Amino acid sequence: METFPEACVERTVEWVDTDASGHQHNSAILRWVEAAEAELFRSLELPDYFPSAPRVQQVVNYKAKLWFGQRITATVKVSALGRTSLTLAFEVTSDAGDVAAYGTVTTAYVPQGATSAQPWPEHLVRAVKAERAGRITE
């Protein structure tokens, strides 16, 4: 069974992250997940991932509210690596350890100048599947 890498970031829910109800805005979850995703691909030394990996699907399941000033942890883990797509599973937890949101983000490899998905470059596949991959924390 392959072990895929994961990364997490810790953040504080800022005023800009909240909505009129006083809890996190739905978009804040994806910003925190993207920060963890960036940490993951920086740690894998794959700076060329982002310009060529548009989102093709995002699924977010909201379970609990997060409030201004609360600390959160966003964790992402590669859950599937296909020929042209990559799926990250994520979880955002509160400082009490409660899951506030979870889901998946799927990207496809579309290199600059291409109009459709292409097979992932070999260096990315090797880096994502490498044994050294484990948990990375910012």
C-alpha positions in Angstrom: 0.0 0.0 0.0 1.4 3.4 -1.0 1.9 6.0 1.7 1.2 9.5 0.4 2.5 12.7 2.0 0.5 15.2 4.1 1.0 18.6 5.5 -0.7 20.9 8.0 -0.8 24.6 8.9 -2.0 26.3 12.0 -3.9 29.5 11.8 -6.0 31.9 13.9 -9.5 32.7 12.7 -9.2 36.4 11.9 -12.0 38.9 11.6 -11.8 38.8 7.8 -12.4 35.0 8.0 -15.8 35.5 9.6 -19.2 36.3 8.1 -22.3 38.2 9.4 -23.1 35.3 11.6 -19.8 35.7 13.5 -18.4 32.3 12.5 -16.0 31.4 9.7 -17.0 32.3 6.2 -17.3 29.2 4.0 -14.4 30.5 1.8 -12.0 30.6 4.8 -11.9 26.8 4.9 -10.6 26.6 1.3 -8.0 29.3 2.0 -6.6 27.4 4.9 -6.7 24.1 2.9 -4.8 25.9 0.1 -2.2 27.1 2.6 -1.6 23.5 3.7 -1.5 22.4 0.1 1.1 25.1 -0.6 3.2 23.9 2.4 2.9 20.3 1.1 4.2 21.1 -2.4 6.9 23.4 -1.1 8.2 20.6 1.2 8.2 18.2 -1.8 10.2 20.8 -3.7 7.6 21.0 -6.5 7.2 24.8 -7.2 5.9 24.0 -10.7 2.8 22.2 -9.3 0.6 25.3 -8.7 0.8 27.1 -12.1 -0.2 23.8 -13.8 -2.8 22.3 -11.4 -6.2 23.9 -11.7 -9.0 22.6 -9.5 -11.5 20.4 -11.2 -13.6 19.5 -8.2 -13.9 20.7 -4.6 -16.1 19.0 -2.0 -16.5 20.6 1.5 -18.5 19.1 4.3 -19.1 21.6 7.2 -19.6 20.1 10.6 -18.9 22.8 13.2 -18.5 26.5 13.5 -15.2 28.3 14.1 -15.1 31.7 15.8 -13.0 34.8 15.6 -9.8 34.3 17.6 -10.0 30.5 17.6 -6.9 28.5 16.6 -7.4 25.9 13.8 -5.3 23.3 12.0 -5.8 22.5 8.4 -4.4 19.2 7.2 -4.1 17.9 3.6 -3.0 14.5 2.4 -2.6 13.2 -1.1 -5.3 10.5 -1.2 -5.1 9.6 -4.9 -2.7 10.1 -7.7 -4.0 9.3 -11.1 -2.5 9.6 -14.6 -3.7 13.3 -15.0 -5.4 14.1 -11.7 -4.5 14.3 -8.0 -6.9 14.3 -5.1 -6.2 15.8 -1.7 -8.2 14.9 1.3 -8.4 17.6 3.9 -9.6 18.2 7.4 -9.9 21.5 9.4 -10.0 21.1 13.1 -10.6 23.5 16.0 -8.1 24.1 18.8 -10.3 21.6 20.8 -9.7 18.9 18.2 -13.2 19.0 16.8 -13.5 18.5 13.0 -15.1 21.7 11.6 -14.9 20.7 7.9 -13.5 17.9 5.8 -13.5 17.1 2.1 -11.5 16.7 -1.0 -9.9 18.9 -3.7 -9.0 17.4 -7.0 -6.6 19.0 -9.4 -5.6 18.1 -13.0 -2.2 18.6 -14.7 -2.6 21.2 -17.4 0.8 22.5 -18.4 1.2 26.0 -19.7 -0.1 26.2 -23.3 -2.1 23.0 -23.0 -5.9 23.1 -23.3 -6.6 19.8 -21.6 -5.2 17.5 -18.9 -1.9 15.7 -19.5 -0.1 13.0 -17.6 1.7 14.2 -14.5 5.5 14.7 -15.1 7.6 11.9 -13.8 9.4 14.1 -11.2 6.1 15.0 -9.6 5.0 11.4 -9.5 8.3 10.3 -7.9 8.2 13.1 -5.3 4.6 12.4 -4.3 5.3 8.6 -4.0 8.7 8.9 -2.3 9.2 7.1 1.0 10.5 10.2 2.6 7.1 11.7 2.3 5.4 12.0 5.6 3.8 14.7 7.8 5.0 18.2 7.2 4.0 21.0 9.6 4.4 24.7 9.1 
